[in-house]
Amino acid sequence: MDIIDSKYIGLVSSRLQKFKRVKSDVYNFRCPICGDSQKHKNKARGYIYPLKADMNFKCHNCSASSTFSNFIKTLDPVLYKQYIFEKFKTRNTGKGSIYEEPKFEFKKPVFRQKLDLPRASEVPIAKEYLKRRGLDPTKFFFAAKFREWVNTKKYTFHSIIRDESRIIIPMYSEDQNIIGFQGRSLGPNNVKYITVMLDENAPKIYGLDKINTKKPIYILEGPFDSTFVENAVAMCGSDIDIRTFGWSDYIWVFDNEPRNREIVNRISKVIDRGDKVVIWPRNIIEKDVNDMINSGQNITEVLESNVYSGLQAKIKFNNWKKV
């Protein structure tokens, strides 16, 4: 381990719980990625240790593993840039090294794309459907021939026979560039939602362009429901680890379906992870936020008064589920 590595291990140590040196060049701490055990606060399964000529990070709980430089990047991107710059000054970078050279580049400006579609508020059938559900039709678009239109943006469907109309729910990035969209059927359909990502590397999340990360963020199951909740996003795919976003305070809001095994399992997982979650009270009979709004519920009040975590969440959850 060189002097720079030793210096930066010292700098990150204050951010790591239960940090200690266990032997020469080997350090142990609670993993900041998975949080280690929520039940046993003394569990510490994260390690920094020498690997060949460099330092490496490994968690024996979540199996996360990376170079020490990428571990710093996860903790603090600004500190990471300082670390890479110091490594670069010692010429311990370049071909054959795990340290990348500092990049000095100018990005071309990216302009927000526009959907070449009419607003749902301009199409009677779409406007009526959304109004009936209490939704704002100006927030969505309408595609009369969904598959044909999608293929003009990204070749997705091999056949456009028996095409159908769908409401288009756009997804934007934090800097308001369109990254994808969902097509919602207007009537009975085996596939209610079809998600198409224009940027394959972007997260399948609706509402990223509207949230304030300094306030609690509600994470709902559907885009329509999220429009009724202040500072909320919606998951449009289940393959996302929300912990990678660096949000300091977020609350899961699942549908009120205690007999749905999939929802029950998902709630159980976020509780075990130590996350905050809304557990619906028994006097709420509606299955989702949209239905609750339409029945006259004050959704803000209901959400704020039913957020739980830890042992309290488990107790409330066990009383709520009926699977």
DOFIBA-262938 format. One record per atom (N, C-alpha, C, O): x, y, z. Coordinates in steps of 0.02 Angstrom, whole numbers, padded with zeros to 5 digits, always signed. Layout:
N
XYZ/...
END
This chain:
323
+00043-00060+00000/+00000+00000+00000/+00044+00062+00000/+00090+00068+00041/+00031+00108-00046/+00072+00168-00050/+00045+00223-00005/-00007+00215+00028/+00081+00279-00003/+00063+00335+00041/-00005+00364+00024/-00043+00383+00069/-00022+00368-00041/-00086+00397-00062/-00144+00353-00039/-00194+00378-00014/-00137+00287-00048/-00190+00241-00025/-00200+00248+00050/-00256+00251+00074/-00144+00251+00087/-00148+00258+00160/-00184+00322+00179/-00224+00323+00226/-00169+00376+00144/-00200+00441+00157/-00275+00438+00147/-00313+00463+00188/-00297+00407+00091/-00368+00407+00075/-00407+00355+00115/-00467+00363+00125/-00374+00303+00139/-00407+00258+00186/-00423+00296+00250/-00477+00287+00279/-00377+00338+00271/-00389+00380+00329/-00447+00428+00318/-00486+00441+00364/-00452+00456+00257/-00505+00505+00243/-00575+00472+00241/-00624+00502+00263/-00579+00410+00216/-00645+00377+00212/-00663+00343+00277/-00722+00326+00287/-00615+00332+00321/-00628+00294+00383/-00683+00327+00425/-00722+00292+00458/-00685+00394+00425/-00735+00429+00466/-00806+00419+00440/-00854+00433+00475/-00812+00395+00378/-00879+00385+00348/-00902+00312+00355/-00957+00295+00334/-00859+00270+00383/-00874+00199+00387/-00885+00178+00459/-00843+00189+00502/-00942+00148+00472/-00959+00126+00539/-00916+00066+00560/-00901+00022+00519/-00898+00064+00623/-00859+00008+00651/-00792-00001+00616/-00767-00057+00611/-00764+00054+00591/-00701+00049+00555/-00643+00032+00602/-00637+00062+00656/-00602-00016+00583/-00544-00034+00623/-00492-00068+00579/-00508-00098+00527/-00430-00064+00600/-00376-00099+00566/-00367-00167+00600/-00355-00170+00660/-00374-00221+00562/-00371-00287+00592/-00301-00318+00588/-00282-00358+00630/-00263-00298+00537/-00193-00317+00532/-00161-00274+00478/-00194-00232+00448/-00098-00284+00466/-00061-00242+00419/-00097-00237+00352/-00107-00286+00317/-00117-00175+00335/-00149-00159+00272/-00218-00191+00262/-00242-00192+00206/-00249-00216+00314/-00317-00245+00310/-00362-00208+00358/-00347-00201+00417/-00419-00183+00332/-00465-00143+00371/-00535-00172+00367/-00556-00197+00315/-00571-00168+00422/-00638-00197+00428/-00688-00143+00448/-00671-00098+00487/-00751-00148+00422/-00802-00098+00437/-00870-00124+00414/-00874-00174+00379/-00923-00090+00435/-00990-00107+00410/-00997-00084+00338/-00981-00027+00321/-01021-00129+00295/-01025-00113+00224/-01074-00056+00211/-01133-00063+00231/-01054-00001+00180/-01099+00055+00167/-01147+00042+00108/-01193+00080+00097/-01134-00012+00071/-01176-00028+00013/-01239-00065+00034/-01294-00047+00015/-01230-00119+00073/-01289-00158+00095/-01310-00140+00166/-01366-00157+00187/-01266-00105+00203/-01283-00086+00271/-01270-00141+00322/-01283-00132+00382/-01244-00199+00298/-01234-00257+00342/-01300-00276+00375/-01353-00263+00347/-01298-00305+00433/-01359-00329+00466/-01396-00272+00500/-01366-00232+00536/-01461-00269+00488/-01503-00218+00523/-01520-00241+00593/-01536-00200+00636/-01517-00306+00605/-01533-00333+00671/-01472-00328+00718/-01479-00312+00777/-01414-00343+00690/-01353-00344+00731/-01308-00287+00711/-01272-00291+00661/-01310-00234+00750/-01274-00173+00733/-01198-00180+00738/-01161-00137+00715/-01174-00234+00769/-01102-00244+00775/-01074-00285+00717/-01013-00294+00713/-01117-00310+00674/-01093-00347+00616/-01053-00301+00571/-01076-00246+00554/-00994-00322+00551/-00952-00283+00506/-00918-00331+00458/-00872-00367+00476/-00942-00331+00395/-00917-00380+00347/-00887-00349+00285/-00877-00382+00234/-00872-00284+00288/-00838-00250+00234/-00762-00247+00248/-00741-00237+00305/-00723-00256+00196/-00650-00257+00205/-00615-00218+00149/-00637-00219+00092/-00561-00184+00167/-00512-00157+00119/-00448-00194+00132/-00424-00199+00188/-00419-00221+00079/-00361-00265+00087/-00317-00260+00024/-00341-00241-00029/-00254-00279+00029/-00210-00277-00029/-00225-00334-00077/-00236-00390-00056/-00225-00318-00141/-00234-00369-00194/-00183-00355-00248/-00188-00306-00285/-00133-00398-00253/-00076-00387-00297/-00042-00321-00276/-00021-00315-00219/-00037-00273-00321/-00002-00211-00305/-00050-00156-00282/-00028-00100-00268/-00114-00171-00279/-00164-00119-00264/-00207-00139-00205/-00198-00192-00176/-00253-00094-00186/-00300-00108-00132/-00368-00123-00161/-00387-00097-00214/-00406-00167-00127/-00470-00189-00152/-00522-00185-00096/-00505-00185-00037/-00586-00182-00115/-00642-00183-00067/-00684-00245-00080/-00695-00265-00137/-00708-00275-00024/-00751-00334-00030/-00798-00336+00030/-00776-00325+00086/-00862-00352+00018/-00910-00362+00072/-00929-00436+00073/-00949-00463+00021/-00923-00467+00130/-00939-00538+00136/-01013-00549+00153/-01033-00605+00167/-01052-00496+00151/-01124-00502+00161/-01161-00498+00095/-01200-00542+00077/-01149-00442+00058/-01184-00433-00006/-01142-00452-00067/-01166-00449-00124/-01079-00472-00055/-01032-00494-00108/-01010-00437-00153/-00980-00450-00206/-01023-00374-00134/-00998-00318-00174/-00922-00319-00173/-00891-00332-00122/-00893-00305-00230/-00820-00305-00236/-00798-00254-00287/-00830-00247-00340/-00744-00217-00273/-00719-00168-00320/-00648-00148-00301/-00624-00165-00247/-00616-00112-00345/-00552-00082-00327/-00563-00029-00275/-00619-00004-00267/-00511-00012-00239/-00517+00040-00187/-00538+00107-00219/-00576+00145-00189/-00513+00120-00279/-00530+00183-00313/-00605+00187-00327/-00636+00239-00317/-00635+00132-00351/-00707+00131-00365/-00748+00132-00301/-00804+00157-00301/-00720+00105-00247/-00754+00108-00183/-00759+00181-00160/-00811+00203-00135/-00704+00219-00168/-00705+00290-00151/-00757+00326-00195/-00793+00370-00171/-00760+00307-00259/-00807+00338-00305/-00879+00329-00282/-00920+00374-00289/-00894+00269-00254/-00961+00255-00229/-00977+00298-00168/-01033+00322-00160/-00927+00308-00125/-00937+00348-00064/-00941+00422-00078/-00984+00458-00051/-00894+00447-00121/-00889+00519-00131/-00856+00533-00198/-00794+00530-00203/-00895+00549-00250/-00867+00563-00316/-00815+00619-00317/-00768+00617-00356/-00824+00669-00274/-00777+00725-00271/-00710+00701-00243/-00657+00717-00271/-00712+00663-00189/-00651+00636-00159/-00616+00589-00208/-00555+00586-00211/-00657+00552-00246/-00629+00506-00296/-00587+00543-00349/-00534+00520-00368/-00612+00601-00371/-00576+00640-00421/-00509+00664-00393/-00458+00666-00428/-00509+00684-00329/-00447+00705-00297/-00398+00647-00293/-00338+00654-00304/-00424+00588-00276/-00383+00528-00270/-00351+00510-00337/-00291+00497-00340/-00391+00510-00390/-00366+00493-00456/-00313+00544-00479/-00263+00526-00510/-00325+00607-00463/-00277+00659-00483/-00210+00649-00448/-00157+00656-00479/-00212+00631-00384/-00149+00620-00348/-00113+00558-00374/-00052+00557-00379/-00152+00507-00391/-00122+00447-00421/-00090+00463-00488/-00037+00438-00505/-00125+00506-00525/-00100+00525-00591/-00034+00562-00586/+00011+00553-00627/-00028+00604-00535/+00034+00643-00526/+00094+00597-00512/+00151+00615-00527/+00080+00538-00483/+00135+00491-00469/+00145+00444-00528/+00188+00399-00526/+00106+00454-00582/+00110+00414-00643/+00093+00341-00632/+00115+00297-00668/+00052+00329-00581/+00029+00260-00569/-00037+00249-00605/-00084+00221-00577/-00041+00272-00668/-00102+00267-00708/-00083+00244-00777/-00025+00234-00793/-00134+00235-00819/-00121+00218-00888/-00128+00143-00901/-00160+00108-00862/-00098+00119-00955/-00105+00049-00976/-00077+00003-00921/-00022+00014-00896/-00116-00047-00904/-00094-00095-00854/-00109-00074-00783/-00095-00111-00736/-00139-00015-00774/-00155+00009-00707/-00230+00011-00698/-00268+00019-00746/-00252+00003-00635/-00324+00007-00622/-00347+00078-00615/-00407+00091-00610/-00300+00126-00614/-00319+00196-00605/-00325+00231-00672/-00278+00230-00712/-00380+00260-00684/-00392+00295-00746/-00361+00364-00745/-00356+00395-00693/-00340+00388-00803/-00314+00455-00807/-00373+00504-00800/-00427+00491-00825/-00361+00561-00768/-00415+00611-00762/-00439+00631-00831/-00399+00643-00877/-00504+00635-00838/-00532+00653-00903/-00552+00727-00903/-00589+00750-00859/-00528+00763-00952/-00547+00833-00961/-00585+00837-01027/-00555+00839-01080/-00650+00838-01022/-00690+00836-01083/-00748+00884-01078/-00773+00900-01024/-00769+00907-01136/-00826+00952-01140/-00883+00915-01173/-00877+00892-01230/-00939+00910-01137/-00996+00875-01165/-01037+00921-01209/-01048+00980-01193/-01060+00893-01264/-01104+00932-01307/-01170+00942-01271/-01194+00897-01237/-01200+01000-01279/-01265+01012-01246/-01318+00965-01273/-01323+00953-01333/-01358+00937-01227/-01412+00891-01246/-01478+00927-01235/-01491+00952-01180/-01519+00929-01286/-01582+00964-01282/-01640+00916-01271/-01639+00860-01298/-01688+00936-01233/-01745+00894-01218/-01784+00879-01282/-01803+00923-01320/-01794+00814-01292/-01832+00794-01351/-01907+00804-01340/-01930+00804-01283/-01942+00813-01394/-02015+00819-01389/-02047+00759-01422/-02024+00734-01473/-02101+00737-01393/-02139+00681-01423/-02184+00709-01477/-02223+00755-01466/-02178+00680-01537/-02218+00704-01593/-02288+00673-01590/-02309+00638-01636/-02322+00686-01535/-02388+00658-01523/-02433+00711-01493/-02409+00759-01463/-02499+00704-01502/-02544+00751-01468/-02548+00736-01394/-02541+00679-01373/-02560+00787-01355/-02573+00778-01284/-02637+00737-01275/-02683+00741-01316/-02640+00698-01222/-02700+00659-01209/-02760+00705-01199/-02817+00685-01212/-02748+00766-01176/-02802+00814-01166/-02834+00837-01231/-02888+00866-01231/-02799+00824-01288/-02824+00845-01354/-02862+00789-01389/-02890+00800-01443/-02864+00730-01360/-02897+00672-01391/-02955+00650-01346/-02943+00626-01290/-03016+00658-01368/-03075+00645-01325/-03073+00578-01289/-03088+00576-01229/-03057+00522-01323/-03059+00456-01291/-03008+00451-01235/-03022+00422-01182/-02948+00480-01245/-02895+00478-01194/-02912+00526-01137/-02902+00510-01079/-02937+00584-01155/-02955+00634-01105/-03009+00608-01058/-03006+00617-00998/-03060+00576-01088/-03115+00550-01048/-03091+00495-01001/-03112+00493-00943/-03048+00451-01026/-03022+00396-00985/-02983+00422-00925/-02994+00400-00868/-02939+00471-00937/-02898+00498-00883/-02938+00539-00834/-02928+00535-00774/-02984+00579-00860/-03027+00619-00817/-03069+00575-00771/-03080+00590-00712/-03092+00519-00799/-03133+00472-00760/-03094+00444-00701/-03122+00429-00649/-03028+00439-00709/-02986+00413-00656/-02958+00469-00611/-02920+00456-00564/-02978+00531-00627/-02956+00587-00586/-02886+00610-00603/-02855+00645-00563/-02861+00591-00662/-02793+00608-00683/-02793+00669-00728/-02843+00685-00760/-02736+00704-00730/-02728+00763-00771/-02707+00743-00842/-02649+00721-00851/-02750+00748-00892/-02733+00726-00960/-02679+00767-00994/-02652+00746-01045/-02663+00826-00968/-02611+00867-00999/-02541+00839-00985/-02492+00860-01018/-02535+00793-00938/-02470+00765-00920/-02450+00706-00965/-02394+00681-00961/-02497+00683-01006/-02485+00623-01046/-02498+00635-01120/-02525+00687-01139/-02479+00586-01161/-02486+00592-01233/-02529+00534-01259/-02550+00491-01221/-02542+00535-01324/-02585+00483-01354/-02557+00461-01421/-02541+00502-01464/-02551+00395-01429/-02529+00366-01493/-02586+00324-01521/-02606+00274-01491/-02613+00344-01578/-02669+00308-01609/-02647+00239-01633/-02685+00191-01629/-02585+00234-01658/-02557+00170-01680/-02491+00161-01642/-02438+00181-01664/-02497+00130-01584/-02442+00127-01537/-02380+00093-01566/-02326+00122-01565/-02387+00032-01592/-02329-00005-01617/-02295+00030-01676/-02234+00033-01680/-02335+00056-01720/-02307+00091-01778/-02267+00152-01755/-02213+00165-01780/-02295+00190-01707/-02260+00249-01682/-02197+00231-01645/-02145+00263-01654/-02200+00179-01603/-02140+00157-01566/-02083+00140-01613/-02026+00158-01600/-02099+00105-01667/-02046+00084-01714/-02012+00144-01748/-01956+00137-01774/-02045+00202-01749/-02012+00261-01777/-01961+00290-01728/-01916+00327-01748/-01969+00273-01665/-01922+00297-01614/-01867+00245-01599/-01809+00262-01590/-01888+00182-01599/-01842+00128-01585/-01874+00063-01611/-01929+00046-01590/-01840+00028-01655/-01870-00032-01684/-01880-00083-01628/-01833-00109-01599/-01944-00097-01614/-01962-00140-01557/-02007-00197-01577/-02000-00253-01553/-02055-00183-01622/-02105-00233-01640/-02092-00260-01711/-02086-00222-01758/-02089-00326-01716/-02078-00358-01781/-02141-00354-01824/-02138-00356-01886/-02198-00350-01791/-02262-00346-01827/-02304-00290-01798/-02308-00281-01737/-02336-00252-01842/-02381-00199-01819/-02454-00215-01838/-02497-00171-01836/-02465-00278-01856/-02534-00301-01870/-02574-00299-01805/-02547-00314-01751/-02636-00282-01809/-02680-00275-01751/-02652-00224-01702/-02652-00234-01641/-02629-00169-01729/-02603-00114-01688/-02659-00086-01645/-02718-00098-01658/-02642-00048-01595/-02692-00021-01548/-02671+00048-01525/-02613+00067-01531/-02719+00084-01498/-02704+00150-01470/-02685+00142-01396/-02710+00098-01362/-02640+00185-01373/-02619+00184-01303/-02602+00255-01280/-02583+00299-01319/-02611+00265-01215/-02590+00328-01184/-02515+00321-01172/-02491+00270-01149/-02478+00374-01187/-02406+00373-01180/-02386+00410-01116/-02403+00469-01107/-02349+00375-01074/-02325+00403-01011/-02249+00413-01019/-02212+00365-01016/-02227+00476-01028/-02155+00488-01041/-02113+00484-00978/-02135+00504-00924/-02052+00458-00986/-02003+00457-00931/-01945+00502-00948/-01916+00497-01002/-01928+00547-00903/-01873+00594-00913/-01818+00583-00861/-01831+00560-00806/-01758+00601-00880/-01702+00599-00834/-01703+00661-00789/-01746+00704-00798/-01656+00664-00742/-01653+00721-00696/-01644+00786-00735/-01669+00839-00714/-01606+00783-00792/-01595+00844-00831/-01646+00853-00886/-01635+00890-00935/-01703+00818-00879/-01763+00827-00921/-01753+00805-00993/-01785+00832-01038/-01711+00755-01004/-01707+00724-01070/-01749+00660-01069/-01748+00623-01020/-01786+00648-01122/-01829+00589-01124/-01787+00526-01129/-01744+00521-01173/-01800+00478-01085/-01761+00416-01083/-01803+00355-01103/-01776+00302-01117/-01869+00364-01103/-01913+00308-01121/-01985+00327-01108/-02001+00384-01093/-02029+00278-01114/-02100+00290-01102/-02137+00224-01092/-02112+00171-01109/-02196+00230-01064/-02242+00173-01058/-02303+00186-01100/-02327+00242-01105/-02329+00133-01130/-02391+00136-01165/-02445+00102-01125/-02440+00042-01111/-02497+00139-01105/-02550+00111-01063/-02613+00099-01105/-02637+00144-01140/-02638+00038-01102/-02698+00021-01141/-02758+00059-01115/-02761+00076-01055/-02805+00073-01159/-02865+00111-01140/-02922+00066-01117/-02968+00088-01083/-02918+00003-01135/-02971-00043-01117/-02943-00108-01091/-02883-00112-01077/-02985-00160-01084/-02961-00225-01061/-02906-00251-01107/-02913-00252-01168/-02852-00273-01077/-02795-00297-01116/-02751-00342-01072/-02741-00328-01013/-02726-00395-01102/-02682-00440-01064/-02618-00406-01043/-02587-00424-00993/-02597-00356-01083/-02537-00318-01067/-02557-00245-01058/-02562-00207-01106/-02569-00226-00996/-02591-00157-00982/-02536-00106-00998/-02550-00054-01027/-02475-00122-00979/-02419-00075-00988/-02364-00106-01031/-02346-00164-01022/-02339-00068-01077/-02281-00088-01117/-02228-00033-01108/-02240+00025-01123/-02170-00053-01083/-02116-00005-01070/-02064-00008-01125/-02040-00062-01144/-02046+00049-01152/-01994+00054-01204/-01942+00105-01180/-01959+00163-01167/-01879+00083-01176/-01826+00128-01155/-01786+00151-01216/-01759+00109-01253/-01782+00216-01225/-01741+00243-01280/-01668+00244-01260/-01624+00238-01302/-01655+00251-01195/-01588+00247-01168/-01584+00184-01125/-01611+00182-01070/-01550+00133-01151/-01548+00068-01117/-01511+00071-01050/-01521+00028-01008/-01469+00122-01041/-01431+00128-00979/-01468+00168-00926/-01446+00172-00868/-01524+00197-00945/-01562+00239-00897/-01606+00195-00853/-01629+00142-00874/-01619+00217-00791/-01662+00179-00746/-01735+00185-00767/-01757+00237-00792/-01772+00131-00758/-01843+00131-00776/-01884+00162-00719/-01919+00128-00682/-01878+00228-00714/-01912+00264-00661/-01948+00325-00690/-01919+00363-00729/-02011+00333-00671/-02051+00390-00693/-02047+00444-00639/-02057+00429-00580/-02034+00506-00659/-02038+00562-00613/-01970+00588-00589/-01968+00632-00545/-01915+00563-00617/-01849+00586-00596/-01838+00660-00607/-01800+00692-00571/-01873+00688-00657/-01863+00758-00674/-01900+00806-00628/-01893+00867-00633/-01940+00779-00582/-01982+00823-00541/-01968+00819-00466/-01997+00857-00427/-01924+00774-00444/-01915+00764-00372/-01862+00810-00343/-01816+00833-00378/-01869+00822-00278/-01819+00859-00239/-01785+00808-00194/-01816+00783-00146/-01722+00792-00208/-01687+00739-00171/-01670+00760-00099/-01648+00718-00059/-01681+00823-00082/-01669+00846-00013/-01729+00833+00032/-01726+00842+00092/-01785+00812+00002/-01845+00796+00040/-01859+00721+00034/-01832+00688-00010/-01902+00694+00079/-01919+00623+00073/-01951+00608+00005/-01993+00645-00019/-01930+00553-00025/-01955+00533-00091/-01998+00471-00084/-01976+00420-00057/-02059+00475-00107/-02104+00417-00107/-02094+00377-00171/-02091+00406-00225/-02088+00312-00164/-02077+00267-00222/-02139+00224-00230/-02152+00180-00189/-02178+00237-00283/-02240+00201-00294/-02233+00149-00349/-02181+00145-00383/-02286+00110-00359/-02283+00057-00408/-02302+00080-00478/-02280+00050-00528/-02343+00131-00484/-02366+00152-00550/-02361+00227-00560/-02371+00266-00513/-02346+00249-00622/-02341+00320-00638/-02405+00359-00622/-02402+00414-00595/-02463+00330-00639/-02526+00365-00626/-02533+00381-00551/-02550+00437-00533/-02521+00331-00509/-02526+00341-00437/-02477+00394-00412/-02494+00434-00369/-02417+00395-00440/-02366+00442-00417/-02384+00515-00429/-02359+00559-00394/-02428+00528-00478/-02446+00598-00493/-02489+00629-00438/-02497+00690-00435/-02517+00587-00394/-02559+00612-00340/-02519+00627-00277/-02545+00655-00229/-02454+00607-00277/-02413+00612-00216/-02357+00663-00227/-02322+00660-00278/-02348+00708-00180/-02294+00758-00186/-02226+00724-00179/-02216+00682-00135/-02180+00743-00222/-02111+00718-00222/-02109+00642-00226/-02081+00608-00183/-02138+00617-00280/-02143+00544-00289/-02118+00523-00357/-02120+00560-00406/-02093+00461-00359/-02074+00428-00422/-02111+00363-00426/-02143+00341-00378/-02107+00330-00484/-02139+00265-00493/-02090+00218-00527/-02054+00237-00573/-02088+00156-00503/-02046+00105-00532/-02080+00076-00593/-02137+00052-00590/-02045+00080-00650/-02072+00051-00712/-02035-00012-00731/-02039-00035-00788/-01998-00040-00683/-01961-00102-00692/-01937-00125-00625/-01923-00083-00581/-01931-00189-00615/-01913-00216-00549/-01839-00231-00541/-01818-00257-00489/-01799-00215-00592/-01728-00233-00590/-01684-00174-00569/-01629-00166-00595/-01708-00133-00523/-01672-00073-00502/-01655-00077-00428/-01698-00092-00387/-01592-00064-00412/-01571-00058-00342/-01573+00016-00324/-01528+00054-00342/-01625+00036-00289/-01636+00107-00275/-01580+00136-00232/-01571+00197-00231/-01543+00093-00197/-01490+00117-00153/-01433+00149-00193/-01394+00189-00165/-01428+00133-00257/-01373+00161-00298/-01384+00234-00316/-01339+00266-00343/-01444+00261-00301/-01459+00331-00318/-01433+00381-00267/-01429+00441-00281/-01414+00356-00209/-01387+00401-00158/-01439+00445-00125/-01421+00495-00094/-01503+00427-00129/-01556+00466-00096/-01550+00456-00021/-01543+00400+00002/-01554+00510+00016/-01546+00505+00089/-01609+00482+00124/-01605+00454+00179/-01667+00494+00095/-01730+00478+00128/-01782+00458+00076/-01804+00499+00036/-01802+00395+00076/-01853+00372+00029/-01900+00322+00063/-01881+00287+00110/-01962+00320+00039/-02014+00281+00071/-02050+00240+00017/-02073+00268-00033/-02055+00175+00027/-02089+00131-00021/-02164+00133-00009/-02188+00132+00047/-02202+00136-00065/-02275+00135-00061/-02300+00082-00110/-02302+00094-00170/-02319+00024-00084/-02344-00030-00126/-02421-00029-00126/-02452+00003-00084/-02450-00064-00173/-02523-00067-00177/-02551-00102-00114/-02517-00143-00083/-02613-00085-00098/-02646-00113-00039/-02680-00179-00057/-02741-00184-00059/-02638-00230-00069/-02662-00296-00088/-02630-00349-00044/-02583-00383-00065/-02656-00357+00017/-02626-00404+00065/-02630-00477+00046/-02598-00519+00077/-02669-00493-00005/-02674-00563-00028/-02631-00576-00090/-02630-00631-00116/-02596-00524-00113/-02554-00531-00171/-02484-00553-00148/-02448-00514-00117/-02465-00616-00163/-02403-00644-00137/-02342-00605-00161/-02294-00596-00124/-02343-00581-00224/-02286-00545-00251/-02275-00479-00213/-02219-00462-00195/-02329-00442-00200/-02324-00379-00163/-02301-00393-00091/-02259-00356-00065/-02329-00445-00061/-02309-00463+00008/-02234-00478+00011/-02201-00456+00058/-02209-00514-00037/-02137-00531-00038/-02094-00469-00048/-02041-00463-00017/-02116-00424-00090/-02077-00363-00102/-02075-00318-00040/-02023-00289-00024/-02132-00313-00005/-02133-00274+00056/-02087-00305+00108/-02050-00270+00142/-02090-00370+00114/-02047-00406+00162/-01973-00392+00149/-01935-00384+00197/-01954-00390+00086/-01883-00378+00069/-01860-00309+00089/-01806-00301+00117/-01902-00257+00075/-01879-00189+00092/-01878-00178+00167/-01838-00140+00192/-01923-00212+00204/-01922-00208+00277/-01858-00240+00304/-01824-00212+00347/-01841-00300+00278/-01780-00335+00300/-01718-00294+00285/-01667-00300+00319/-01721-00253+00233/-01664-00212+00213/-01658-00149+00258/-01608-00114+00256/-01710-00137+00297/-01709-00078+00341/-01740-00016+00312/-01735+00038+00341/-01772-00022+00253/-01802+00036+00220/-01868+00056+00253/-01898+00016+00289/-01888+00117+00240/-01954+00140+00263/-02007+00117+00214/-01995+00114+00154/-02066+00101+00240/-02120+00077+00196/-02187+00098+00226/-02195+00102+00287/-02235+00112+00182/-02303+00127+00204/-02342+00061+00212/-02346+00021+00165/-02369+00050+00271/-02413-00008+00284/-02484+00020+00292/-02497+00057+00340/-02527+00003+00247/-02595+00032+00246/-02635+00011+00307/-02632-00048+00327/-02673+00056+00338/-02717+00038+00394/-02776-00003+00370/-02794-00001+00311/-02805-00041+00415/-02859-00087+00395/-02923-00051+00372/-02964-00081+00337/-02931+00013+00391/-02992+00048+00369/-02987+00071+00296/-03037+00094+00268/-02928+00064+00265/-02920+00080+00194/-02935+00016+00154/-02899-00034+00161/-02986+00018+00113/-03004-00042+00075/-02985-00038+00001/-02983-00088-00034/-02970+00023-00023/-02951+00032-00093/-02883+00001-00106/-02840-00002-00061/-02872-00023-00167/-02811-00061-00181/-02752-00018-00201/-02695-00040-00196/-02763+00044-00224/-02706+00086-00243/-02722+00159-00229/-02778+00177-00211/-02672+00201-00238/-02678+00273-00223/-02732+00306-00266/-02770+00347-00241/-02735+00287-00329/-02785+00316-00374/-02855+00303-00348/-02897+00349-00347/-02869+00242-00328/-02935+00225-00301/-02948+00262-00235/-03005+00282-00221/-02896+00270-00195/-02904+00306-00131/-02923+00379-00143/-02966+00406-00108/-02890+00409-00191/-02905+00479-00209/-02978+00485-00231/-03014+00530-00210/-02998+00439-00274/-03067+00442-00301/-03120+00428-00248/-03178+00447-00256/-03100+00395-00193/-03148+00381-00140/-03149+00437-00088/-03187+00434-00039/-03107+00488-00098/-03107+00546-00054/-03055+00545+00001/-03057+00587+00047/-03008+00498-00001/-02955+00495+00050/-02906+00554+00042/-02891+00574-00014/-02883+00580+00098/-02829+00630+00098/-02764+00591+00095/-02737+00571+00147/-02737+00581+00036/-02682+00534+00027/-02619+00557+00062/-02581+00516+00088/-02607+00622+00064/-02547+00648+00098/-02550+00631+00173/-02500+00608+00202/-02607+00641+00203/-02616+00627+00274/-02610+00552+00287/-02579+00532+00337/-02638+00511+00244/-02636+00438+00253/-02563+00414+00248/-02541+00373+00289/-02527+00438+00198/-02458+00416+00189/-02415+00436+00248/-02378+00395+00276/-02418+00500+00267/-02374+00525+00320/-02385+00491+00387/-02339+00487+00427/-02446+00468+00399/-02461+00438+00464/-02453+00362+00465/-02469+00330+00516/-02429+00333+00410/-02423+00260+00408/-02356+00237+00380/-02353+00186+00346/-02303+00274+00395/-02235+00256+00375/-02201+00219+00432/-02200+00244+00489/-02173+00161+00418/-02141+00120+00469/-02075+00092+00444/-02061+00090+00384/-02034+00072+00492/-01971+00037+00475/-01951-00006+00534/-01977+00001+00590/-01905-00052+00522/-01879-00094+00576/-01931-00140+00606/-01975-00166+00571/-01927-00150+00671/-01972-00196+00707/-02044-00174+00702/-02089-00215+00695/-02056-00109+00706/-02125-00083+00702/-02155-00099+00634/-02214-00116+00630/-02115-00094+00581/-02139-00111+00514/-02158-00185+00510/-02208-00202+00478/-02118-00228+00540/-02132-00300+00538/-02197-00317+00573/-02236-00358+00550/-02208-00284+00630/-02270-00297+00668/-02331-00274+00627/-02379-00311+00621/-02328-00213+00601/-02383-00187+00560/-02393-00229+00498/-02450-00242+00478/-02339-00250+00467/-02342-00291+00406/-02375-00358+00419/-02416-00381+00380/-02356-00390+00474/-02386-00456+00491/-02460-00450+00505/-02498-00497+00491/-02482-00394+00533/-02553-00383+00544/-02591-00368+00480/-02651-00381+00474/-02555-00340+00431/-02587-00318+00368/-02594-00375+00318/-02646-00382+00286/-02542-00416+00311/-02542-00467+00258/-02592-00523+00273/-02605-00539+00331/-02619-00551+00219/-02669-00604+00226/-02652-00664+00184/-02694-00707+00172/-02590-00668+00160/-02570-00725+00117/-02559-00786+00160/-02541-00839+00134/
END
